[in-house]
Amino acid sequence: MEILPVALVFFLATIVSTTQGYEPVLTHHIHLLKPKTGGARGSVPGLSCLSWRLAVETNNIINWKTVPAECEGYVGHYMLGHQYRKDSKVITNGAWLYAKSLNLTKDGKNVWVFDIDETTLSNLPYYAVNGFGTELYNATSFDEWVLKGTAPALPESLKLYQKLLTLGVKVVFLTGRGEDKRNVTTTNLKNVGYHTWEKLILKGSAYTGKTSYVYKSAERTKLVKSGFRIIGNAGDQWSDILGTNVGNRTFKLPDPMYYIS
Amino acid sequence: MEILPVALVFFLATIVSTTQGYEPVLTHHIHLLKPKTGGARGSVPGLSCLSWRLAVETNNIINWKTVPAECEGYVGHYMLGHQYRKDSKVITNGAWLYAKSLNLTKDGKNVWVFDIDETTLSNLPYYAVNGFGTELYNATSFDEWVLKGTAPALPESLKLYQKLLTLGVKVVFLTGRGEDKRNVTTTNLKNVGYHTWEKLILKGSAYTGKTSYVYKSAERTKLVKSGFRIIGNAGDQWSDILGTNVGNRTFKLPDPMYYIS
């Protein structure tokens, strides 16, 4: 472990500092990291975790179910260390430079689409104690976490959100979370600083069994048909930003922990 | 300089080892690196070059003209060091795993589209003495380099090419190089190991002033209309793999040195 637990605790505390009413048992969380990352020290024969992450982020490796076991330590350090934040900042800063360069009409039809999980809200407190994506997705335990409504904001995304509002851009949240999570999601978003939006679109039962790619494309198309202009679209998954009516510019935030098609 | 010039020379020599008749003045090339990277040691205030590269590779930062000056050393080390090769290998390996998983018809209609520059042939010997992308594109000097016909193969792409041929897949090269470079490109490709192809499509005068995105989309559409199935498509630029008829799977190879729209 090159990063001391103390530093991790400090960083995770910083991440969740914008959350209200969230009381993470940080010491417990972080200590679980140690035994799991023991095998990931040094170089991994046959696999560069750095290359794996680049291939994932560039949509070269697709439809993967779990992070390679030997990359748990690498992904954990990335997510809890400075680089994840730095990477997010360069991307959201690029989004802001783009948005403020636009000569926007004042007709209230300009929207920015944000995904939620790993885009506006962070599930890092959950993944930090569940192998950073090396374990198969567990709907039961993940739902339990989501229903707590204590996900912190991604700080750089929150800043982008706030700045977009100053331009008069309306925000649409488009999430793969189900309709049954509308209340907890609303509360969670507001608690961490996302106070207003034009629409919060959750995955309705009509899309059961449909991919996120299909669902999100269909919902964006509805937005456009109802007269909105999607000037920007940010998500951590390629399925957030590929498909139809993706928006004038798209922004792919980092997520080396899971893949959604 | 963390990497010794000797190591750089050795690596560049390895890169060009598949080239026939190429006599690089390596010592001269590499020594030019030193004064240029003097200011890039350590961290750069306000910019993480690693984050910049990720943002570029994920198509978040687009339409850029040059590599940020403070990232010349970083990009140079990346391109000449091990990581560029490792990143390329993970991607081409993924392409191969995909291709060999297919149950291909034997009708001779399955094609794989490869871009040329920084995809099958490397212009690293040129960029290594021209600031690794920190200098504005110079058509005159770049053309001079291309007309030498001594660009080495990208080793991992060459392996992928060779393995695809064993599956009976036909190769189509689709390049932004102009028709005036057909002969030198043909010779260069053959000299470094690309001995056969179905088509070598160069940018004809009909596309003058058109973007690569428009040109390549149009040419891929022609391919599909003439009965070919594009089972895969590899390029170092997003304009190689976005647009129409991009292929069943696309593969984005690394290129932090330049952007083509």
Interface residues (C-beta under 8 A of the other chain):
Chain A: L47 S48 L50 S51 W52 L54 A55 E57 T58 N59 N60 I61 I62 Q83 K86 D87 K89 V90 I91 G94 A95 R249 T250 F251 K252 P254
Chain B: L47 S48 L50 S51 W52 L54 A55 E57 T58 N59 N60 I61 I62 Q83 K86 D87 K89 V90 I91 G94 A95 R249 T250 F251 K252 P254
